[in-house]
Amino acid sequence: MASHHDHHGDGGHYERQGWEGDSDDEIQCNHEEGVGKVQHEHHMMDDPLFEKKQWTLADWTDFVGRMPASKSRGKPSMKLVQYVGEILPSEPAKILLPLCGKTPDLRWLYERGNEVVGIEGVEKLVSEFFEAHDDLTHTVEDCSFGKLYKTSDNRLKVYVCDVTKVPSDTLGPFDAVFDWGAFTAIHEDNRQKYVDIITGMLKPDYRYFVEVCHDGPSDMTSGPSNVTLRDLKLNFGPNRQLRFLETRDIAKEWGVDALFNSFVIVTASEKK
């Protein structure tokens, strides 16, 4: 399955995620709502594609291409609204949304005066975002590692490219990252590279928000990709501190014996 930000990228393998419906109210994936919500909203669940644990960019492009086009603007992630003060202690700031799809979070953060940058692998989603937000004057241009959609004031940019091939010295430095399931969407073989690239774009006093499903069955086939908290800590490394804002038990919603959904702020460890 896919996830709220429609997680994709060129060339690499990506884990399936719990895809949320593209309703007027919510474009994001809310993993707390469970498998019943996903199955109800997606008639394509019986597609053979969903039997694959790892999806390539071609798989994502195929899936998204068969989804009906929508100009719904949707609403921002509830947790972004709730925790924006933790993610961005001061605004305006420069924030990155990796594997952003067409999330309304881009516009919401932009409207608050921030400089907002998204990265997405499937161009159709980026195109649909700007079609839905047709009051945003924008241009489209090629860049050395993909394509760039940007507003006329240069405060909102979305790069269409492989997130694992972005030059770290090109887009930053960022004050913050809003990573809604992107970390777990990346195949485990590429996660360390992903973390290294994204964290290489950050200012010293950054805030990295990550939404993560964790400690569920390793062979789970009908739910979001999940990791162990140990792996999360090891990928971000000993010089970074994880602060848990909230953890929810979502095992019942997904029909498994154990599965948790956490919202975490990653920062540089304080020097002693």
C-alpha positions in Angstrom: 0.0 0.0 0.0 1.0 3.6 -0.3 1.0 6.3 2.3 -0.4 9.7 2.8 2.5 11.5 1.1 2.4 8.9 -1.7 6.0 7.8 -1.1 8.0 7.3 -4.2 11.5 7.7 -5.7 13.5 6.9 -8.7 15.4 3.7 -9.0 15.3 2.5 -5.4 13.0 0.1 -3.8 10.3 1.5 -1.5 8.1 -0.2 1.1 4.4 -0.2 0.8 2.5 2.0 3.2 -1.1 2.4 4.5 -2.7 4.6 1.9 -5.4 7.1 3.0 -8.2 8.2 0.8 -8.1 11.4 -1.2 -11.2 13.0 0.3 -11.9 16.7 0.7 -11.1 16.4 4.4 -7.9 14.4 4.5 -5.3 13.5 1.9 -2.8 12.3 4.5 -2.5 8.8 5.8 -3.7 8.4 9.4 -2.2 5.0 10.5 -4.4 5.0 13.6 -7.5 4.4 11.5 -6.4 0.9 10.5 -6.9 -1.6 7.7 -10.6 -1.3 7.6 -10.5 2.3 6.5 -7.9 1.6 3.8 -9.8 -1.4 2.4 -13.1 0.6 2.3 -11.6 3.5 0.4 -9.5 1.5 -2.1 -11.2 -0.8 -4.6 -7.7 -1.5 -6.1 -6.7 -3.5 -3.0 -7.1 -6.8 -4.9 -4.6 -5.7 -7.6 -1.6 -8.1 -7.9 0.6 -5.1 -7.2 -0.4 -5.2 -3.6 1.1 -8.6 -3.2 4.5 -7.0 -3.6 6.3 -6.0 -0.4 8.8 -3.7 -2.2 7.7 -1.3 -4.9 9.9 0.4 -7.5 9.3 3.8 -9.0 7.6 2.1 -11.9 5.2 0.4 -9.6 4.4 3.7 -7.9 4.0 5.5 -11.2 1.7 2.7 -12.4 -0.4 2.8 -9.3 -0.7 6.6 -9.1 -1.5 6.7 -12.9 -4.6 4.6 -12.3 -5.8 6.7 -9.4 -8.5 9.2 -10.4 -7.2 12.7 -10.7 -8.3 15.1 -7.9 -8.2 18.8 -7.4 -9.0 18.5 -3.7 -6.8 20.7 -1.6 -7.5 18.7 1.6 -6.5 19.7 5.1 -3.0 19.7 6.7 -1.9 16.8 8.9 -3.5 17.1 12.3 -0.1 16.3 13.9 1.6 19.0 12.0 -0.9 21.5 13.2 -0.6 20.1 16.8 3.1 20.0 16.9 4.2 22.9 14.7 5.6 24.7 17.7 7.9 21.7 18.5 9.0 21.4 14.8 9.4 25.1 14.2 10.1 27.0 17.5 10.4 30.2 15.5 8.9 31.2 12.1 9.5 32.0 9.3 11.9 29.1 8.8 13.1 26.8 6.0 11.5 23.3 6.2 11.9 20.1 4.1 9.1 17.6 3.3 10.7 14.4 1.8 8.5 12.2 -0.3 5.8 14.9 -0.1 3.3 13.8 -2.8 0.6 16.4 -3.0 0.2 16.9 0.7 -1.7 20.1 1.8 1.1 20.5 4.4 3.1 22.2 1.7 0.6 25.0 1.3 -0.2 25.3 5.1 3.5 25.8 6.0 3.9 28.2 3.0 1.0 30.3 4.2 2.6 30.7 7.6 5.5 32.5 5.8 8.0 29.7 5.7 10.3 28.6 2.9 9.0 25.2 2.0 10.8 22.5 -0.1 9.3 19.1 -1.1 10.9 16.1 -2.7 8.7 13.7 -4.7 9.4 10.9 -7.2 6.2 10.8 -9.2 5.5 14.0 -11.2 1.8 13.4 -11.5 1.3 14.1 -7.8 3.3 17.3 -7.9 1.4 18.5 -11.0 -1.9 17.7 -9.3 -0.8 19.7 -6.3 -0.3 22.8 -8.3 -3.5 22.2 -10.3 -5.4 22.1 -7.1 -3.6 25.3 -5.8 -4.0 27.1 -9.1 -3.8 30.5 -7.4 -0.1 29.8 -6.9 1.8 31.2 -9.8 4.6 28.8 -10.6 7.1 27.7 -13.2 8.5 24.3 -14.1 12.2 23.8 -15.0 14.8 21.1 -15.3 17.6 20.7 -12.9 20.7 18.6 -12.8 19.0 15.8 -10.7 15.4 16.1 -11.9 12.7 18.7 -12.3 11.7 21.7 -10.2 8.3 23.2 -9.6 8.5 26.6 -7.8 6.3 29.5 -7.0 7.1 32.9 -8.4 8.4 34.1 -5.0 10.7 31.1 -4.6 9.3 30.2 -1.2 7.6 27.0 -2.3 9.6 24.5 -4.3 9.0 20.8 -5.1 11.7 18.7 -6.7 10.7 15.7 -8.8 13.6 13.4 -8.4 15.1 10.3 -6.6 15.4 11.4 -3.0 18.5 9.2 -2.5 20.3 11.1 -5.3 19.8 14.7 -4.2 23.1 16.5 -3.6 23.1 17.4 0.1 24.7 20.8 -0.6 22.0 21.9 -3.0 18.7 22.3 -1.2 19.6 23.3 2.4 20.4 24.2 4.9 17.1 23.5 6.6 15.8 24.5 10.1 13.5 21.5 10.1 12.2 18.3 8.4 8.6 17.1 8.4 8.9 13.4 7.6 5.5 11.8 7.6 6.2 8.1 7.0 9.0 8.7 4.5 11.6 7.1 6.6 9.7 3.8 6.8 8.7 4.0 3.1 12.3 3.8 2.1 13.5 0.2 1.7 15.7 -0.8 4.6 18.7 -1.3 2.3 18.5 2.4 1.4 17.4 3.9 4.8 20.9 4.8 6.0 21.7 6.5 2.8 18.4 8.4 3.0 19.0 9.6 6.5 22.6 10.6 5.7 21.4 12.7 2.7 18.5 14.4 4.6 20.5 15.1 7.8 23.3 16.4 5.6 21.0 19.3 4.6 20.3 20.5 8.1 21.4 23.4 10.3 23.2 22.6 13.6 20.1 23.3 15.7 17.6 21.5 13.5 14.4 19.8 14.4 13.6 16.6 12.5 10.0 15.4 13.0 9.4 11.7 12.0 6.1 9.8 12.0 6.9 6.1 12.2 5.1 2.8 12.7 7.2 0.4 14.7 7.6 -2.9 16.4 5.0 -4.8 14.4 5.2 -8.2 12.7 8.1 -8.4 10.3 6.0 -10.3 7.8 3.0 -7.9 7.9 1.4 -7.8 4.4 -1.8 -5.7 5.0 -0.5 -2.7 6.8 2.1 0.1 6.9 5.8 -0.7 6.8 7.3 -0.7 10.2 10.7 -0.7 11.9 12.1 -1.4 15.3 12.9 1.6 17.6 16.4 0.2 17.8 16.8 0.5 14.0 15.4 4.0 14.1 18.0 5.0 16.7 20.8 3.2 14.9 19.9 4.9 11.5 20.0 8.4 13.0 23.1 7.6 15.0 24.5 8.0 18.6 25.0 11.8 18.1 21.3 12.4 17.8 18.6 12.4 20.5 15.1 11.0 19.9 12.3 12.7 21.9 8.9 11.0 21.7 6.0 13.4 21.5 3.3 10.7 21.3 3.0 6.9 21.0 -0.2 5.0 20.2 -1.0 1.3 20.2 -2.6 0.6 16.8 -2.4 -3.2 16.8 -6.1 -3.7 17.0 -6.8 -1.3 14.2 -4.5 -3.3 11.9 -5.5 -6.8 13.2 -2.0 -7.8 14.5 -0.6 -8.7 17.8 1.6 -5.6 18.1 2.1 -2.4 16.2 2.7 1.2 17.4 2.6 4.6 15.8 5.0 7.3 17.2 5.7 10.9 16.5 9.3 11.7 17.3 11.5 14.8 17.2 15.2 14.1 16.4 17.8 16.7 17.4 21.5 16.8 17.8 22.6 15.4 21.2 23.5 18.1 23.7 27.2 18.3 24.4 28.2 17.6 27.9 
